[in-house]
Amino acid sequence: MVPRYARLSGAAALALIMAGCASVPERPVAEAPPAAGDAFRAGASAEAVSADWWTGFNDPVLAGLVDASLEASPALRAADFSVAEAEAALRLALLGASPTASSRAGITAARPTGSTADRINVSATGTLAASWEFDAFGRIAALVEAARFDTAASRELRRDIAVTLASETALAYINLRGAEARLEVGRRNAETQMEGLELVRTLVDNGRATQLDLEQAETQYRTTLASLPVYEADREAAISRLAALTAAPASAADPLVQQLAATPGLIPSLSAPLSAGTPEELLRRRPDIRIAEAQIGAALALGDAARADLFPRITLNANLLGLVRNTGVALSDESIGFDFGPAISWAGPDLRGVYAGIDVADARTGRVIANYQSTVLDALADAETALTNLASETRRTTDLEAALASARRAHDLARLRYQEGLDSYLNVLDAQRSLLDAEDRLAVNRAETARRAVRAYRSLGGIWTDEELAAFRAGLG
């Protein structure tokens, strides 16, 4: 008669031989990213992007608001929990490579049927089990690697949220200062137009101006007044947005809202040329690209884990069992037992389900590789467009400043010529309208230039690494 251990050894050997005959599909290949080049066409500085780029505007209020948003934002706290969840999943995956132990105990009381005795049989059992999977084909290692990449992706997503928070806070602040600037321009021009209207009224009373002059002056004055509530609404919307970004209630009683409402300021501008780095650095810095890279790594690792299912799993098991009955003997050699030895399990010989799982993993990998290629191309285009838009808006500033200076001189000349009786008041109205338009266009240009600078920094990736973000937030606390 063949011994039992020999039959088990033969079965295990047969499983291993049949598993060795299973063909392993080739894993997908992650293509290299498109060539990024060594400079941006827009011609920005190739110096490395500063992590705290918002300090380049030299505006303490802006810096304080960004600090407050990174410190108190619920969105960033939610990202912290996502990172903690991924790290816990990684620890769980690492436990798969170490031995595990479990225990179980129970007690029963029974009276046999048909028994005339009053005695109740009581028995207690206990089991202590330990097992360890020998990772012969790399399945557990692949799952751990996938969990590591998932953790990296969650950290990059947190950094992406931080970059978005900083840029959205800066944009809301610029919107606030831009609305204040346009409101100030409108009020100042309304005062000038009101003075002109009063002058025309006096001249009409003295017979030196016509009713048409008066109606035209009144129309322009009222039109300017009608624009002021629009700028006031934009200002209040920006304050409410800043309150939300810094986790403050958008109410008049909030100190932040009171401070912003009580202290109008200038539109911030960069004190030095924007530093863009190189396109190659962009690929290593942008969070969305790094997330896509981590997703490729995780997908490839899960594909390796699916391929490992083509082969048997080898597990070493050990069990200690105890049984105690109410026979008067607490423990004896016969009440304690144990067993130990390897166990082999295999999905074969029908491996159709395993191959289907591999196909699913490979299709997922192909998708994330394609997404990565698309993310890289979109990132390069986004950065180039943002830098080009900033450069074009910056070039407009000089001409708009010259136009404003000319409009002021024309306004003074028109008023002088009207007072001397050389021209009609229509020329004064046209000069006032041109002056208002010139001042408003310059205010819009300055705000838009600052906004485009913020968008450029956001397109370049902003904060460099997760470690840098952690150090910055630690300094806030």
RANORCOR-V77765 format. One record per residue. N is the residue number from 1. RES is the residue in one letter. SS is DSSP state (H for helix, E for strand, C for the rest). Layout:
BEGIN
n->(N,N)
res->(RES,RES)
ss->(SS,SS)
END
This chain:
BEGIN
n->(1,2,3,4,5,6,7,8,9,10,11,12,13,14,15,16,17,18,19,20,21,22,23,24,25,26,27,28,29,30,31,32,33,34,35,36,37,38,39,40,41,42,43,44,45,46,47,48,49,50,51,52,53,54,55,56,57,58,59,60,61,62,63,64,65,66,67,68,69,70,71,72,73,74,75,76,77,78,79,80,81,82,83,84,85,86,87,88,89,90,91,92,93,94,95,96,97,98,99,100,101,102,103,104,105,106,107,108,109,110,111,112,113,114,115,116,117,118,119,120,121,122,123,124,125,126,127,128,129,130,131,132,133,134,135,136,137,138,139,140,141,142,143,144,145,146,147,148,149,150,151,152,153,154,155,156,157,158,159,160,161,162,163,164,165,166,167,168,169,170,171,172,173,174,175,176,177,178,179,180,181,182,183,184,185,186,187,188,189,190,191,192,193,194,195,196,197,198,199,200,201,202,203,204,205,206,207,208,209,210,211,212,213,214,215,216,217,218,219,220,221,222,223,224,225,226,227,228,229,230,231,232,233,234,235,236,237,238,239,240,241,242,243,244,245,246,247,248,249,250,251,252,253,254,255,256,257,258,259,260,261,262,263,264,265,266,267,268,269,270,271,272,273,274,275,276,277,278,279,280,281,282,283,284,285,286,287,288,289,290,291,292,293,294,295,296,297,298,299,300,301,302,303,304,305,306,307,308,309,310,311,312,313,314,315,316,317,318,319,320,321,322,323,324,325,326,327,328,329,330,331,332,333,334,335,336,337,338,339,340,341,342,343,344,345,346,347,348,349,350,351,352,353,354,355,356,357,358,359,360,361,362,363,364,365,366,367,368,369,370,371,372,373,374,375,376,377,378,379,380,381,382,383,384,385,386,387,388,389,390,391,392,393,394,395,396,397,398,399,400,401,402,403,404,405,406,407,408,409,410,411,412,413,414,415,416,417,418,419,420,421,422,423,424,425,426,427,428,429,430,431,432,433,434,435,436,437,438,439,440,441,442,443,444,445,446,447,448,449,450,451,452,453,454,455,456,457,458,459,460,461,462,463,464,465,466,467,468,469,470,471,472,473,474,475,476,477)
res->(M,V,P,R,Y,A,R,L,S,G,A,A,A,L,A,L,I,M,A,G,C,A,S,V,P,E,R,P,V,A,E,A,P,P,A,A,G,D,A,F,R,A,G,A,S,A,E,A,V,S,A,D,W,W,T,G,F,N,D,P,V,L,A,G,L,V,D,A,S,L,E,A,S,P,A,L,R,A,A,D,F,S,V,A,E,A,E,A,A,L,R,L,A,L,L,G,A,S,P,T,A,S,S,R,A,G,I,T,A,A,R,P,T,G,S,T,A,D,R,I,N,V,S,A,T,G,T,L,A,A,S,W,E,F,D,A,F,G,R,I,A,A,L,V,E,A,A,R,F,D,T,A,A,S,R,E,L,R,R,D,I,A,V,T,L,A,S,E,T,A,L,A,Y,I,N,L,R,G,A,E,A,R,L,E,V,G,R,R,N,A,E,T,Q,M,E,G,L,E,L,V,R,T,L,V,D,N,G,R,A,T,Q,L,D,L,E,Q,A,E,T,Q,Y,R,T,T,L,A,S,L,P,V,Y,E,A,D,R,E,A,A,I,S,R,L,A,A,L,T,A,A,P,A,S,A,A,D,P,L,V,Q,Q,L,A,A,T,P,G,L,I,P,S,L,S,A,P,L,S,A,G,T,P,E,E,L,L,R,R,R,P,D,I,R,I,A,E,A,Q,I,G,A,A,L,A,L,G,D,A,A,R,A,D,L,F,P,R,I,T,L,N,A,N,L,L,G,L,V,R,N,T,G,V,A,L,S,D,E,S,I,G,F,D,F,G,P,A,I,S,W,A,G,P,D,L,R,G,V,Y,A,G,I,D,V,A,D,A,R,T,G,R,V,I,A,N,Y,Q,S,T,V,L,D,A,L,A,D,A,E,T,A,L,T,N,L,A,S,E,T,R,R,T,T,D,L,E,A,A,L,A,S,A,R,R,A,H,D,L,A,R,L,R,Y,Q,E,G,L,D,S,Y,L,N,V,L,D,A,Q,R,S,L,L,D,A,E,D,R,L,A,V,N,R,A,E,T,A,R,R,A,V,R,A,Y,R,S,L,G,G,I,W,T,D,E,E,L,A,A,F,R,A,G,L,G)
ss->(C,C,C,H,H,H,H,H,H,H,H,H,H,H,H,H,H,H,H,H,C,C,C,C,C,C,C,C,C,C,C,C,C,C,C,C,C,C,C,C,C,C,C,C,E,C,C,C,C,C,C,C,H,H,H,H,H,C,C,H,H,H,H,H,H,H,H,H,H,H,H,H,C,H,H,H,H,H,H,H,H,H,H,H,H,H,H,H,H,H,H,H,H,H,H,C,C,C,C,E,E,E,E,E,E,E,E,E,E,E,C,C,C,C,C,C,C,C,C,C,E,E,E,E,E,E,E,E,E,E,E,E,E,E,C,C,C,C,H,H,H,H,H,H,H,H,H,H,H,H,H,H,H,H,H,H,H,H,H,H,H,H,H,H,H,H,H,H,H,H,H,H,H,H,H,H,H,H,H,H,H,H,H,H,H,H,H,H,H,H,H,H,H,H,H,H,H,H,H,H,H,H,H,H,H,C,C,C,C,C,H,H,H,H,H,H,H,H,H,H,H,H,H,H,H,H,H,H,H,H,H,H,H,H,H,H,H,H,H,H,H,H,H,H,H,C,C,C,C,C,C,C,C,C,H,H,H,H,H,H,H,H,C,C,C,C,C,C,C,C,C,C,C,C,E,C,C,C,H,H,H,H,H,H,H,C,H,H,H,H,H,H,H,H,H,H,H,H,H,H,H,H,H,H,H,H,H,H,C,C,C,C,E,E,E,E,E,E,E,E,E,E,E,E,E,C,C,C,C,C,C,C,H,H,H,E,E,E,E,E,E,E,E,E,E,C,C,C,C,C,C,H,H,H,H,H,H,H,H,H,H,H,H,H,H,H,H,H,H,H,H,H,H,H,H,H,H,H,H,H,H,H,H,H,H,H,H,H,H,H,H,H,H,H,H,H,H,H,H,H,H,H,H,H,H,H,H,H,H,H,H,H,H,H,H,H,H,H,H,C,C,C,C,C,H,H,H,H,H,H,H,H,H,H,H,H,H,H,H,H,H,H,H,H,H,H,H,H,H,H,H,H,H,H,H,H,H,H,H,C,C,C,C,C,C,H,H,H,H,H,H,H,H,H,H,H,C)
END
